[in-house]
Amino acid sequence: MTSLWIRLIHKHRIEKQSTVPCAHSEVLDALTDACRALDVPRPFFLPKNDRDWEEFSQTSFGPDNFIEHIGFDKMEIELIDPDKKKSADRRNPLIDA
């Protein structure tokens, strides 16, 4: 099952995190639920976030993405898909040796 992993980062450490079930098309709903559970405001998706999400299925939000003051440095979200296979074209030095 696909999940959305949300991390609140402060001084390069994960302060809080949450994982909620999610389909790729339901990211905003899952993000809203996770933000409620973590008691933080929901961020705005800026064009950079849209590009990162489409290309990598992950993005991060800084203070510019929030209207309210936040008590952390950034929020990172990532789509976790256990069925997705890793890229087979990556080089593995152990196999090449």
C-alpha positions in Angstrom: 0.0 0.0 0.0 1.3 3.4 -0.9 1.9 5.9 1.9 2.8 9.5 2.4 5.7 10.1 4.8 5.8 13.6 6.4 8.9 14.8 8.3 9.3 18.0 10.3 13.0 19.0 10.3 14.5 21.4 12.9 18.3 21.9 13.0 18.9 19.0 10.6 17.0 16.5 12.8 13.6 14.9 12.5 11.4 16.4 15.2 8.1 14.8 14.3 7.0 12.4 11.6 3.9 10.7 10.4 2.9 8.2 7.8 -0.6 8.2 6.3 -2.0 5.9 3.6 -2.3 7.6 0.3 -2.8 7.2 -3.5 -0.7 9.3 -5.8 -3.8 11.3 -6.8 -4.9 11.9 -3.2 -1.7 13.6 -1.9 -3.4 16.9 -0.9 -6.0 15.0 1.2 -3.4 12.8 2.9 -1.2 15.9 3.5 -4.1 17.7 5.1 -4.8 14.7 7.4 -1.1 14.4 8.4 -0.9 18.1 9.1 -3.9 17.8 11.4 -2.3 14.9 13.2 1.0 16.7 13.6 -0.8 20.0 14.6 0.9 22.1 11.9 -0.5 24.3 9.1 -0.8 22.8 5.6 1.8 24.2 3.2 1.1 25.8 -0.2 2.5 24.0 -3.2 4.7 26.5 -5.2 5.8 25.7 -8.8 9.1 24.3 -7.5 7.2 21.9 -5.3 5.0 20.8 -8.2 8.1 20.1 -10.3 9.8 18.1 -7.5 6.7 16.1 -6.8 6.1 15.2 -10.5 9.8 14.2 -11.0 10.8 12.6 -7.7 7.5 12.0 -5.7 9.0 14.0 -2.9 9.4 17.7 -2.0 10.2 20.0 0.9 8.5 23.1 2.2 10.2 26.0 3.9 8.8 29.0 5.8 7.8 30.6 2.5 5.2 27.8 1.9 3.3 28.7 5.1 1.1 31.6 6.0 1.5 31.1 9.8 4.8 30.9 11.8 6.2 27.4 11.9 8.3 26.0 14.7 10.5 23.9 12.4 13.0 24.7 9.6 11.3 22.6 6.8 8.7 20.0 6.1 9.6 17.1 3.8 7.0 14.8 2.2 7.7 11.7 0.2 5.5 9.1 -1.4 6.5 5.6 -0.3 5.5 2.9 -2.8 6.7 -0.6 -1.7 5.7 -2.1 -5.1 7.8 0.3 -7.1 11.0 -1.3 -8.3 14.3 0.5 -8.0 16.0 1.6 -11.2 17.8 -1.4 -12.8 20.2 0.8 -14.7 22.1 2.0 -11.7 25.6 0.8 -11.5 26.6 -1.4 -8.6 30.4 -1.4 -8.1 30.2 -4.7 -6.3 28.8 -6.4 -9.4 31.1 -4.6 -11.8 34.2 -5.8 -9.8 
